[in-house]
Amino acid sequence: MASDFAMNLSLRKWAAHGVALVALVVLSGCSTFNRDWQAAAARPNPTDSIEGRWEGRWLSAHNGHSGSLQAIVRKLDNGQFETRYHAMYASVLSFGMQMNLTLMPTNGGWVFSGEENLGRLYGTYRYEGRATVTNFFSTYKASVDHGTFQMTRPK
């Protein structure tokens, strides 16, 4: 009986540590994005690139869920554009992801498409869209969801 109590106490202790570790990882990712978001605000948006800050909404066509969306785009040395997203759902849950976009010039802007492997649970995430220096629109499709991202430059 005493050993069962000790085992339950030990499991609770490890579970609490696990929850704390997950919270730390999630919150540190958010704080890194928030720090970079604030730093990017100090730089003017370019007039000939999609680099910089974006904000708007995401919408799941699969289940109707939606929320706010922010992105920071920066040009990489290889010509691609690293795009870091931070999304909110139900005003309390946040998630982030990153993808590299290869832009192709088009009438007054750029088009892009690609895919990222999000692992076993979500599978391959495919996206395509178009952007100008002021508007960003993308569709996405994964094994469990599909929908849109729509953003503009923050005021």
Residue pairs with C-beta under 8 A, 6 or more apart in sequence:
26 94
29 96
30 86
30 94
30 96
33 70
33 72
33 84
33 86
33 96
34 86
36 72
36 84
37 53
37 70
37 72
37 86
40 52
40 53
40 72
41 53
41 154
43 52
45 51
45 52
45 53
45 133
45 153
46 52
46 133
47 133
48 133
49 75
49 133
50 73
50 81
50 101
50 103
50 110
50 131
50 133
50 136
51 73
51 74
51 75
51 81
52 72
52 73
52 153
53 70
53 71
53 72
53 153
53 154
54 70
54 71
54 72
54 73
54 136
54 151
54 152
54 153
54 154
55 68
55 69
55 70
55 71
55 151
55 152
55 153
55 154
56 68
56 69
56 136
56 149
56 150
56 151
56 152
57 66
57 67
57 68
57 69
57 149
57 150
57 151
58 66
58 67
58 68
58 69
58 87
58 147
58 148
58 149
58 150
59 65
59 66
59 147
59 148
59 150
60 66
60 145
60 146
60 147
61 146
61 147
61 148
62 144
62 145
62 146
62 147
63 145
65 89
66 89
67 87
67 88
67 89
67 90
67 91
68 87
68 88
69 85
69 86
69 87
69 88
69 149
69 151
70 85
70 86
70 87
70 151
71 83
71 84
71 85
71 86
71 136
71 149
71 151
72 83
72 84
73 81
73 82
73 83
73 84
73 101
74 81
74 82
75 81
75 82
76 82
76 100
79 102
80 100
80 101
80 102
81 100
81 101
81 102
81 103
82 98
82 100
83 98
83 99
83 100
83 101
84 96
84 97
84 98
85 96
85 97
85 98
85 99
85 149
86 94
86 95
86 96
87 94
87 95
87 96
88 94
89 95
97 116
97 118
97 125
99 114
99 116
99 125
99 127
100 114
101 112
101 114
102 112
102 114
103 110
103 111
103 112
103 131
104 110
104 111
104 112
106 130
108 132
109 130
109 131
109 132
109 133
109 135
110 130
110 131
110 132
111 128
111 129
111 130
112 127
112 128
112 129
112 130
112 131
112 138
113 126
113 127
113 128
113 129
114 126
114 127
114 128
115 124
115 125
115 126
115 127
116 124
116 125
116 127
117 123
117 124
117 125
118 124
118 125
118 142
121 144
122 142
122 143
122 144
123 142
123 143
123 144
124 142
124 143
125 140
125 141
125 142
126 140
126 141
126 142
127 138
127 139
127 140
127 141
128 138
128 139
129 136
129 137
129 138
129 139
129 149
130 137
130 138
131 137
133 153
134 152
134 153
135 151
135 152
136 149
136 150
136 151
136 152
137 148
137 149
137 150
137 151
138 148
138 149
138 150
139 146
139 147
139 148
139 149
140 146
140 147
140 148
140 149
